[in-house]
């Protein structure tokens, strides 16, 4: 079991292109959740992922942990659905689904992971 978790941790770090030294254990579980919860289908990190949503490679230097948690749970709090949002000079349509029913532990882990991306 420990070996399997270790392999998943390493795979998540390789997939997202970040080093184990720069990420807390909680944030590393967020990296894995970012993939398994489908976030990676729309958002790219370090060249991996979708292009529908903004590239989040450096989102931690642009947004606070609190802002990120709110964005995951209720994106309409920041951007009206269907509105145009510009990030890093590129415009996107705000279509992110809310995750109001996602357990707080998952929200916290994903938000901490994103906040670690500087």
C-alpha positions as CSV (number, residue, x, y, z in Angstrom):
1,X,0.0,0.0,0.0
2,X,2.7,2.5,0.9
3,X,4.7,1.6,-2.2
4,X,1.6,2.2,-4.4
5,X,0.9,5.6,-2.8
6,X,4.5,6.6,-3.3
7,X,4.3,5.7,-7.0
8,X,1.1,7.7,-7.4
9,X,2.7,10.6,-5.6
10,X,5.8,10.5,-7.9
11,X,3.6,10.1,-11.0
12,X,1.5,13.1,-10.0
13,X,4.7,15.2,-9.5
14,X,6.1,14.1,-12.9
15,X,2.7,14.7,-14.6
16,X,2.5,18.2,-13.3
17,X,6.2,19.0,-13.7
18,X,6.9,20.1,-10.1
19,X,9.5,18.9,-7.6
20,X,8.7,17.2,-4.3
21,X,10.8,19.7,-2.5
22,X,8.5,22.6,-3.5
23,X,5.2,21.0,-2.5
24,X,3.8,20.1,0.9
25,X,2.3,16.6,1.4
26,X,-1.2,18.1,1.4
27,X,-0.5,20.0,-1.8
28,X,0.9,16.8,-3.4
29,X,-2.4,15.0,-2.8
30,X,-4.0,18.1,-4.5
31,X,-1.9,17.5,-7.6
32,X,-3.3,14.0,-7.8
33,X,-6.8,15.2,-7.2
34,X,-6.4,17.9,-9.9
35,X,-6.1,15.1,-12.4
36,X,-8.6,12.6,-10.9
37,X,-11.3,15.3,-10.4
38,X,-11.1,16.3,-14.0
39,X,-9.6,19.8,-13.6
40,X,-6.7,18.9,-15.9
41,X,-9.2,18.3,-18.8
42,X,-9.7,22.1,-19.0
43,X,-6.7,23.6,-17.3
44,X,-3.0,23.2,-18.2
45,X,-0.1,23.1,-15.8
46,X,3.4,23.2,-17.1
47,X,2.3,22.3,-20.6
48,X,0.1,19.3,-19.6
49,X,-3.7,19.5,-19.7
50,X,-6.5,21.2,-21.6
51,X,-6.8,24.6,-23.2
52,X,-10.4,25.5,-22.5
53,X,-9.6,27.2,-19.2
54,X,-6.7,29.3,-18.1
55,X,-3.2,27.9,-17.7
56,X,-2.7,27.6,-14.0
57,X,1.1,27.0,-14.0
58,X,1.7,30.2,-11.9
59,X,-1.7,30.8,-10.3
60,X,-0.3,30.7,-6.8
61,X,1.6,33.9,-7.5
62,X,-1.6,35.6,-8.7
63,X,-4.3,34.4,-6.3
64,X,-4.6,33.7,-2.6
65,X,-5.5,30.3,-1.0
66,X,-8.9,31.7,0.1
67,X,-9.6,33.0,-3.5
68,X,-8.7,29.6,-4.9
69,X,-11.0,27.7,-2.5
70,X,-13.9,30.0,-3.4
71,X,-13.2,29.6,-7.1
72,X,-13.4,25.8,-6.8
73,X,-16.6,25.8,-4.7
74,X,-18.4,28.7,-6.2
75,X,-16.8,30.2,-9.3
76,X,-19.8,32.5,-9.8
77,X,-18.6,34.4,-6.8
78,X,-15.7,35.8,-8.9
79,X,-16.9,35.5,-12.5
80,X,-20.5,35.5,-13.9
81,X,-21.1,32.3,-15.9
82,X,-20.6,33.0,-19.6
83,X,-18.7,36.2,-19.1
84,X,-15.3,36.8,-20.6
85,X,-12.3,36.6,-18.2
86,X,-8.8,37.6,-19.1
87,X,-5.8,36.0,-17.5
88,X,-2.2,36.5,-18.6
89,X,-3.4,38.3,-21.7
90,X,-5.7,35.6,-22.9
91,X,-9.5,35.6,-22.8
92,X,-11.7,32.7,-21.7
93,X,-15.4,32.2,-21.2
94,X,-16.2,31.6,-17.6
95,X,-17.8,28.2,-17.7
96,X,-16.2,26.4,-14.7
97,X,-18.6,24.1,-12.9
98,X,-19.1,24.6,-9.2
99,X,-18.0,21.9,-6.8
100,X,-20.3,22.7,-3.9
101,X,-20.6,19.1,-3.0
102,X,-16.9,18.3,-3.1
103,X,-15.6,17.3,0.4
104,X,-13.7,20.2,2.1
105,X,-10.6,18.0,2.4
106,X,-10.5,17.7,-1.5
107,X,-11.1,21.4,-2.0
108,X,-8.4,22.2,0.6
109,X,-5.9,19.9,-1.1
110,X,-6.5,21.2,-4.6
111,X,-6.5,24.8,-3.5
112,X,-3.2,24.3,-1.6
113,X,-1.7,22.6,-4.6
114,X,-2.7,25.5,-6.9
115,X,-1.5,28.0,-4.4
116,X,1.9,26.3,-4.4
117,X,2.3,27.0,-8.1
118,X,4.4,30.1,-8.2
